[in-house]
């Protein structure tokens, strides 16, 4: 479970999640040419965010079948929005 990256400017849950994901993108220098692995992805929020904002490819893995189903559905929705 992610709680985000809170700081003086980002105190709400939503803003802290956004900041955490943008921080990861910045620190790893993720670009459209990258292929990332999100191990323990849960419902895929971070990897889907990174794909949406950078154009990178992503694969997520999790042990929970319901999370796989949810992440797959969300990723397919993103793919449909991009095309």
C-alpha positions in Angstrom: 0.0 0.0 0.0 1.3 3.4 -0.9 0.9 6.4 1.3 2.6 8.8 -1.0 5.4 11.3 -0.6 4.1 14.1 1.6 6.0 17.4 2.1 5.1 21.0 2.9 3.4 21.5 -0.4 1.7 18.1 -0.7 -0.2 17.2 2.4 -3.4 15.6 0.9 -3.3 11.9 0.1 -4.0 12.5 -3.6 -1.2 15.1 -4.0 1.2 12.9 -2.0 0.6 10.0 -4.3 1.1 12.2 -7.4 4.3 13.5 -5.9 5.6 10.1 -5.0 5.1 8.9 -8.6 6.6 12.0 -10.2 9.6 11.7 -7.7 10.1 8.1 -8.9 10.0 9.2 -12.5 12.5 12.0 -11.8 14.9 9.9 -9.7 14.9 7.0 -12.2 14.9 9.3 -15.2 12.1 7.3 -16.8 11.4 8.2 -20.4 9.2 6.8 -23.2 12.1 4.5 -24.2 12.1 2.7 -20.9 10.4 -0.6 -19.9 9.8 -0.7 -16.2 8.9 -3.6 -13.8 6.6 -2.8 -10.9 7.1 -5.8 -8.5 4.3 -5.9 -6.0 2.2 -3.6 -8.1 -1.1 -4.1 -6.4 -3.7 -2.7 -8.7 -1.0 -1.1 -10.9 -1.4 2.5 -9.9 2.2 3.6 -10.0 3.1 1.7 -13.2 0.0 3.0 -15.0 0.7 6.5 -13.8 4.3 6.3 -15.1 3.1 4.9 -18.5 0.5 7.6 -18.8 2.9 10.4 -17.9 6.1 9.3 -19.7 5.0 6.9 -22.4 7.1 4.1 -21.0 6.1 0.5 -21.2 5.4 -1.2 -17.9 4.8 -4.7 -16.5 3.4 -5.2 -13.0 3.4 -8.4 -11.0 1.4 -9.2 -7.9 0.3 -12.3 -6.1 -3.4 -11.4 -5.7 -5.7 -12.4 -8.6 -8.2 -9.7 -7.9 -5.4 -7.1 -8.1 -4.3 -8.5 -11.4 -7.8 -8.3 -12.7 -8.2 -4.7 -11.6 -4.8 -3.6 -12.9 -5.4 -5.3 -16.3 -8.7 -3.5 -16.6 -7.1 -0.1 -15.7 -4.2 -0.7 -18.1 -6.6 -1.6 -20.9 -8.6 1.6 -20.3 -5.3 3.6 -20.6 -4.4 1.8 -23.8 -7.8 2.7 -25.3 -7.4 6.3 -24.2 -4.0 6.7 -25.8 -4.9 5.1 -29.2 
